Amino acid sequence: MKDDHNSDSRRRFIKGVMISAAALQVAAVSRRSTAAELPRLDESEPSAKALGYVHDAGTVESATRGGSDRVCATCRFYTEPAEAWGPCTLFPGKSVAAKGWCKGWVALA
């Protein structure tokens, strides 16, 4: 049973990486839009569900997020950190909440 759990965890991780990589490729081709032009990402959209996106990171346990400071505004993929909503390269064509969070979070360099 333990091996099944590990296999499932690896599959979920690989799936998340694959989705992130595909989203990055699409974002590289897309033109950059301002948050005002973009519709807000709906938490029920398949891409949002795949990466566990939520508008309010406070609804996700800090341990699950990897720390209370991990929100969209502090993520490498969030492109307008000064705004309440902004484009995210993981979700091309959509804006996400600065106070949101998803499994694709990566620290700013």
Secondary structure as UniProt FT lines:
FT   HELIX           2..29
FT   HELIX           35..37
FT   TURN            43..44
FT   HELIX           46..50
FT   TURN            51..52
FT   HELIX           57..59
FT   HELIX           62..65
FT   TURN            68..69
FT   HELIX           72..74
FT   TURN            76..77
FT   TURN            81..82
FT   STRAND          85..88
FT   TURN            89..90
FT   TURN            92..93
FT   STRAND          95..97
FT   TURN            98..99
FT   TURN            103..104
//
